[in-house]
Amino acid sequence: MEKGNRHFNEYVNAIINEIKWHSKRTDYYKVKTIYFGGGTPNLLHSTHLIKILNIIREYFNVDSNSEITIELNPEFCKEKTFFDDLKLAGFNRLSIGAQSAIDSELEVLGRIHNHKTTVTTIKKAINSGFDNISLDMIFNIPQQKKENIIKTIEEFLSFNPKHISAYSLTKEQGTKYYKMVQNGSLIENSEEVDSEHFKLCHDLLTKNGFSHYEISNYSLKGYESKHNSNYWNGTDYIGFGPSAHSKIGEKRFWHNASLSNYLKKNENNNFECDHYEILNDKMKITELLLTKFRLKNGIEKNKIKSKDWDNINNAIKFVNKKYSKRYFIIDDEKIVPTIDAWLVLDSLLVEIDTM
């Protein structure tokens, strides 16, 4: 345990030093959202998390009404005092990786928690005063029954979350699911089944008052993820830690995933990123399509150049005509994707972007 704590301390100190390093090299920003995620932040003790948050507040201008989110894995939320500490420190939004209410599905996903653990975690969070809670769920699990999806959604809704993220299961190298597909012990679902599950989630959640505001995200009114919405809308952001990405103006830069490489940077007090790129006009349009068509509101004409609007508009009209479907709804002010477009969005974007 002592060795583990020493490694955690070393990592946290590196994060803190990077925050300080960037603060001296970044123009004035009003920070409106802070997000602890991209891994398993609640492996850290609450004192570590609070220390990092306080350093951000000390070295950056954080809005008093900022959204401060932390991702949580249920299996590492042992004590109610953990939530008490976070609430007192100013964390105001939780994103809990519940995934499913069916234990057999959690096993397929390679999760080490069961649904009972999730329930206990949510109750602890609520009892500590958290009311802005988002729950992650996974659909398109091999052999997943529709009634299991319905049960999971009904169970999640019973906790009155303000936000639900529903993701289609995909193969990621190194996961239990990936290995099972590779060795033939599991067979992936067809695209038709994936579409059926997607529409089932959409129908159930929208009927219960949730807005399907982004391809994988649903929220009650006013509880959209501000942090993720900023990203989809092209706002600048700074990330800290291994694999962290940042974007300032037309420059995007990121660290590689190596922890030892990151800790070496800390020793040298030089957190220059390993990779960067300057966004040219073509890349900006590609990114615009990738992000805006994930959103319910689509692309608004007054937010982009007239030339770009005309090119995108013509491409969308061609796609609608080619497939004899209204994948996109077009008017004089905006272009909005339909549910059918979201089902095949990746392939449509490739086609649009090459026109």
C-alpha positions in Angstrom: 0.0 0.0 0.0 2.8 2.4 0.9 4.5 1.8 -2.5 1.2 2.4 -4.3 0.6 5.6 -2.3 4.1 6.8 -3.2 3.4 6.3 -6.9 0.1 8.1 -6.6 1.8 11.0 -4.9 4.4 11.2 -7.6 1.7 11.2 -10.3 -0.4 13.9 -8.5 2.7 16.1 -8.0 3.4 15.8 -11.7 -0.1 16.9 -12.6 0.1 19.8 -10.2 3.4 20.9 -11.7 2.0 20.7 -15.2 -0.9 22.9 -14.2 1.5 25.5 -12.9 3.7 25.2 -16.0 0.8 25.8 -18.4 -0.6 28.7 -16.3 2.6 30.6 -17.1 2.3 29.9 -20.8 -1.4 30.4 -21.5 -3.3 33.6 -22.2 -6.0 34.7 -19.8 -8.9 32.3 -19.7 -12.1 32.2 -17.8 -12.4 28.5 -16.9 -16.1 27.4 -17.1 -15.8 23.7 -16.9 -13.3 21.2 -15.2 -13.4 17.5 -16.0 -11.6 14.8 -14.1 -11.7 11.8 -16.4 -10.3 9.8 -19.2 -9.4 6.9 -16.9 -10.2 6.0 -13.4 -9.7 9.2 -11.3 -11.3 7.8 -8.2 -8.4 5.4 -7.8 -6.9 8.5 -6.2 -7.8 9.4 -2.6 -10.2 12.4 -2.3 -7.4 14.4 -0.8 -5.4 14.0 -4.1 -8.4 15.0 -6.2 -9.2 18.1 -4.0 -5.5 19.1 -4.1 -5.5 19.1 -7.9 -8.8 21.0 -8.0 -7.5 23.7 -5.6 -4.3 24.1 -7.6 -6.4 24.7 -10.8 -8.4 27.4 -8.9 -5.2 29.0 -7.6 -3.4 29.2 -11.0 -6.4 29.7 -13.4 -9.4 32.0 -13.2 -12.2 29.6 -12.5 -15.8 30.8 -12.9 -17.7 30.6 -9.6 -20.5 28.8 -11.4 -18.2 26.4 -13.2 -19.3 22.8 -13.9 -16.8 20.5 -12.1 -17.3 16.8 -13.1 -15.5 13.6 -12.1 -15.9 10.2 -13.7 -16.3 7.4 -11.1 -16.1 3.6 -11.3 -18.5 2.1 -8.8 -16.0 -0.5 -7.5 -13.7 2.1 -6.2 -16.3 4.2 -4.3 -16.0 2.5 -0.9 -16.8 5.2 1.7 -19.5 7.9 1.9 -16.9 10.3 3.2 -15.3 10.2 -0.3 -18.5 11.8 -1.7 -18.8 14.2 1.3 -15.2 15.4 0.7 -15.8 16.0 -3.0 -19.1 17.8 -2.4 -17.5 20.1 0.2 -14.6 20.8 -2.1 -16.9 22.0 -4.9 -17.3 19.0 -7.3 -20.9 19.4 -8.5 -21.4 16.7 -11.2 -20.7 13.0 -11.2 -20.4 10.7 -14.2 -20.8 7.1 -12.9 -19.8 4.2 -15.1 -22.7 2.0 -14.3 -22.9 0.4 -17.8 -25.7 -2.2 -17.1 -28.1 -3.3 -14.4 -27.5 -6.9 -15.5 -24.6 -8.7 -13.8 -24.0 -11.2 -16.6 -23.6 -8.3 -19.0 -21.1 -6.6 -16.7 -19.1 -9.8 -16.8 -19.0 -9.7 -20.6 -17.9 -6.1 -20.4 -15.0 -7.1 -18.1 -16.2 -4.9 -15.3 -15.3 -5.9 -11.8 -18.4 -4.3 -10.2 -21.9 -5.7 -10.0 -25.1 -3.8 -10.1 -25.5 -3.9 -6.3 -22.3 -2.0 -6.1 -23.6 0.6 -8.5 -26.8 1.0 -6.5 -24.7 1.5 -3.3 -22.5 4.1 -5.0 -25.4 6.1 -6.3 -27.1 6.1 -3.0 -24.0 7.3 -1.2 -23.6 10.1 -3.8 -27.2 11.2 -3.3 -26.9 11.1 0.5 -23.9 13.4 0.2 -25.9 16.0 -1.6 -25.1 15.3 -5.3 -28.1 15.8 -7.5 -26.4 16.3 -10.9 -25.6 12.7 -11.7 -24.9 11.2 -15.1 -25.0 7.4 -15.6 -23.2 5.6 -18.4 -24.8 2.6 -20.1 -23.7 0.2 -22.8 -26.0 -1.4 -25.4 -25.2 -3.7 -28.4 -23.8 -6.4 -26.1 -23.7 -9.8 -27.8 -26.8 -11.8 -27.1 -28.3 -8.8 -25.1 -32.0 -9.1 -24.9 -34.2 -6.1 -25.5 -35.9 -6.7 -22.1 -32.5 -6.3 -20.5 -32.0 -2.9 -22.1 -35.4 -1.9 -20.9 -34.7 -3.2 -17.4 -31.4 -1.3 -17.2 -33.0 2.0 -18.4 -35.9 1.6 -15.9 -33.5 0.9 -13.1 -31.3 3.9 -14.0 -34.3 6.2 -14.2 -35.4 5.1 -10.7 -32.5 7.1 -9.3 -33.6 10.3 -11.1 -30.4 11.0 -12.9 -30.1 14.3 -14.8 -28.1 12.8 -17.6 -27.6 9.4 -19.3 -24.9 8.5 -21.8 -25.7 5.4 -23.9 -22.8 3.9 -25.9 -22.8 1.1 -28.4 -20.3 -1.5 -27.5 -17.2 -1.5 -29.7 -14.1 -3.7 -29.8 -11.1 -2.1 -28.0 -7.8 -3.9 -28.0 -6.8 -5.2 -24.6 -10.4 -5.5 -23.3 -12.0 -8.8 -22.2 -14.7 -8.3 -24.9 -12.0 -7.9 -27.6 -10.3 -11.1 -26.6 -13.6 -13.0 -26.6 -14.5 -11.9 -30.1 -11.0 -12.7 -31.3 -11.0 -16.2 -30.0 -14.6 -16.9 -31.2 -16.2 -17.3 -27.8 -18.5 -14.3 -28.6 -20.0 -13.2 -31.9 -20.5 -9.5 -32.5 -24.0 -8.2 -33.2 -25.1 -7.2 -36.7 -25.5 -3.6 -37.7 -29.2 -4.2 -37.7 -29.2 -5.3 -34.1 -27.0 -2.3 -33.1 -29.6 0.0 -34.8 -32.5 -1.6 -33.1 -30.8 -1.2 -29.7 -29.9 2.5 -30.5 -33.5 3.3 -31.4 -34.8 1.4 -28.3 -32.7 3.6 -26.0 -33.8 6.7 -27.9 -37.5 5.8 -27.6 -37.4 4.9 -23.9 -35.3 7.9 -22.8 -37.1 10.5 -24.9 -40.5 9.2 -23.6 -39.2 9.8 -20.1 -38.4 13.5 -20.7 -34.8 13.2 -21.8 -33.5 15.2 -24.8 -31.3 13.3 -27.2 -29.1 16.3 -27.6 -26.0 14.4 -28.9 -25.6 11.1 -30.6 -24.7 9.2 -27.4 -26.1 11.6 -24.7 -29.4 12.4 -23.2 -30.3 14.9 -20.6 -33.1 16.6 -18.8 -33.6 20.2 -19.7 -30.6 22.4 -18.6 -28.4 19.4 -17.6 -26.5 18.8 -20.8 -22.8 18.2 -20.2 -21.4 21.7 -20.4 -17.8 20.4 -20.7 -18.5 18.0 -23.6 -20.7 20.6 -25.3 -17.8 23.1 -25.2 -15.6 20.5 -27.0 -18.3 19.8 -29.6 -18.7 23.5 -30.2 -15.0 24.1 -30.8 -14.1 25.8 -27.5 -10.4 25.8 -26.4 -9.4 23.4 -23.7 -6.3 22.3 -21.8 -5.7 18.7 -20.6 -3.2 17.6 -18.0 -1.6 14.1 -17.7 -0.5 11.2 -20.0 -2.6 11.0 -23.2 -4.1 14.4 -22.4 -5.1 16.5 -25.4 -5.4 20.3 -25.6 -6.5 22.8 -28.2 -5.8 26.5 -28.2 -6.7 28.5 -31.2 -5.6 26.7 -34.3 -3.1 24.5 -32.5 -3.9 21.0 -31.1 -1.3 19.2 -29.0 -1.1 16.1 -26.8 1.1 13.9 -24.6 1.7 10.3 -25.5 0.3 7.6 -23.1 3.6 6.7 -21.4 3.5 7.4 -17.6 7.3 7.1 -17.4 7.7 9.7 -20.2 5.3 12.0 -18.4 7.1 11.7 -15.0 10.4 12.4 -16.8 8.9 15.7 -18.0 8.1 16.5 -14.4 11.7 15.8 -13.4 12.8 18.3 -16.1 10.0 20.7 -15.4 9.2 20.8 -19.1 5.7 19.7 -20.1 6.0 20.4 -23.8 3.7 17.9 -25.6 5.0 15.0 -27.7 2.7 15.8 -30.7 1.0 18.8 -32.2 -0.7 19.9 -35.3 -1.9 23.2 -36.8 -5.5 23.1 -38.0 -5.7 24.2 -41.6 -9.0 25.1 -43.4 -9.6 21.6 -44.6 -9.0 20.1 -41.1 -11.3 22.7 -39.6 -14.2 21.7 -41.9 -13.6 18.0 -41.2 -13.7 18.7 -37.5 -16.8 20.8 -37.9 -18.6 17.9 -39.6 -17.4 15.4 -37.1 -18.5 17.4 -34.1 -21.6 19.4 -35.2 -23.4 16.5 -36.9 -23.1 14.6 -33.6 -25.3 17.3 -32.1 -29.1 17.5 -32.3 -28.9 21.1 -33.4 -26.5 20.4 -36.3 -24.7 23.2 -38.1 -26.0 26.8 -38.0 -25.4 29.0 -41.0 -24.5 32.1 -39.0 -21.7 30.2 -37.2 -19.6 29.4 -40.4 -18.3 31.1 -43.5 -20.8 31.5 -46.4 -18.5 29.5 -48.7 -18.3 26.7 -46.3 -22.0 26.7 -45.7 -22.7 26.5 -49.5 -20.2 23.6 -49.9 -21.7 21.6 -47.0 -25.2 22.4 -48.0 -24.6 21.1 -51.6 -22.9 17.9 -50.2 -25.8 17.3 -47.9 -28.4 17.7 -50.6 -26.4 15.2 -52.8 -26.4 12.6 -49.9 -30.1 13.0 -49.3 -30.9 12.6 -53.0 -28.4 9.7 -53.4 -30.0 7.6 -50.7 -33.5 8.8 -51.2 -33.7 9.5 -47.4 -33.9 12.6 -45.4 -30.7 11.9 -43.4 -30.5 15.6 -42.9 -33.1 18.3 -42.5 -32.1 21.5 -44.4 -33.5 25.0 -44.1 -32.2 28.5 -44.7 -30.7 28.7 -41.2 -29.3 25.2 -40.3 -28.7 21.6 -41.3 -29.8 19.1 -38.7 -29.1 15.3 -38.7 -32.0 12.8 -38.2 -31.9 9.7 -36.1 -31.4 7.7 -39.3 -28.3 9.8 -40.1 -26.9 9.1 -36.6 -27.2 5.3 -37.3 -24.7 5.6 -40.2 -23.0 8.9 -39.4 -19.4 7.7 -39.8 -19.9 6.5 -43.4 -21.9 9.5 -44.3 -19.2 11.9 -43.0 -16.6 10.1 -45.0 -18.7 10.6 -48.1 -19.5 14.2 -47.4 -15.9 15.1 -46.5 -14.5 13.7 -49.8 -16.8 15.9 -51.9 
